[in-house]
């Protein structure tokens, strides 16, 4: 029998997962409070099935350009869809869900945009 060769696998070091939420559109119109949204995310994000359990595994930070960055540790499961869920929940709580939507503009980022409302159709109906 031939000797069995063992192949050593190089361990690939996982990088932390980063997600961005761009709230600059509604925040520049003073409709959306990015500080309150940051606090909401810190209070509501669940780690291990419990809220308020962020510790060093997940960090939420806000930059000067009204972009929130959520960084998850490499060993923590965290999905982009969960961020969208929490963002929609925040918008509904503050009665902004009818005017603002959450749109993915990149693989790792979301953007808050206004719904496009066509007033031309309403004017045509009146005539």
N, C-alpha and C positions, 0 to 999 in steps of 0.2 A: 504494500500500500504506500502511496506517495505521501510525503509530509504535507500537511495542510498549512497553507500560507495565511497568515493573519494580516489583514489590511488595517492599518491605523487610520481612523477617521479624524480629521482635524475638526476640533470643536469650533463651530462658528459662533461667535459672540453675538447675541441678539442685541439690537439697538432698541432704545425706548421708542414706543409708538407715540407720535405727535399728531394731534388733530387741531385744526384752526377753525374758528368761527368769526367771520367778518361781519361786524354789526355797525360798520361805519355809516351806511346809508340812513337807517332810521335814527341812529344816535346823533348824526349831524343835524337832524331836524328836531331834536329834543323830544322825540316820541318814545325812544327806547333808552332805558337807564342801564348802561353796561356794568356799572358797579353792583347794582341789584341783581343782575343776571349772573355775575361772577359769584356772588354770595349764595344765590339759589343753587348753582351747580355744586358748590362746595358742600352745601347742606344736603342735597338730594342724591348725589352720586353714591351708588352702592358698591361696596367692595366686600366680597365674601358674604353677600346676602344681608348686609347691615349698612344703614346710612350713617354718615359721620365717621366712617372708618378709613379715611383716606391715608393718614400717616405719611409715609414716604413713597407709597406705591403710586399715587396719582396726585399730580399738582395741577392747579388751575391758576393761570396768570393772565394778566391783561396788559397789553402794550399801549403805547401812547396813541397809536393809530386806530383805536377801538377794535383791535383784533384779540380775541381770547384764544389762548393756547392751552390745550389739555395734554399733558404728558403722562403716559402710563409706563410703569416699569416693565422691563422685558418679560418677567415671569407672571404678569398680571393679565388676565383676559379682559379686554375692553374693546367694545365695538363702536364703530362710527354711527351705526343705527341708533344706539342708545343715546348718543349726544343729540341726534335729531329728535328723538322722543322727548327728552328733557326740555329741549328748546321749544317744541310745540306746546308742551305743558306750561312753560313759563308764559308764552304768548297768550294762551287761553286764560291763564290766571289774571293777566293784566288787560284782558279784552282787546288784544291786538291781533288775534288770529284771523279776523276778517279782512285785515289790510296788509298783513305781512306774511310772507311765506319763507320756508327754509329750502334753499336750493344748493345742491352739490355742484361746486365749480371745479373741483379737483378730487383726486383719489383720497386725499387726506384733509379736505376742508369743506366747510359749508359757508354760505353767504345768506344774509337776510335781505330779501328784496320785497318791494311793494308789488301787489297785484296790479296788472295793467287793466284799467277800467276804461272801456270805450264809451265816451259820452256821445259819439257821433250816432250810434244806434238809437240812443234815447231821443235825440233830436229828430231823427227821421220818423220815429213812431209818433211824435207829437204832431207832425205836419199832416 
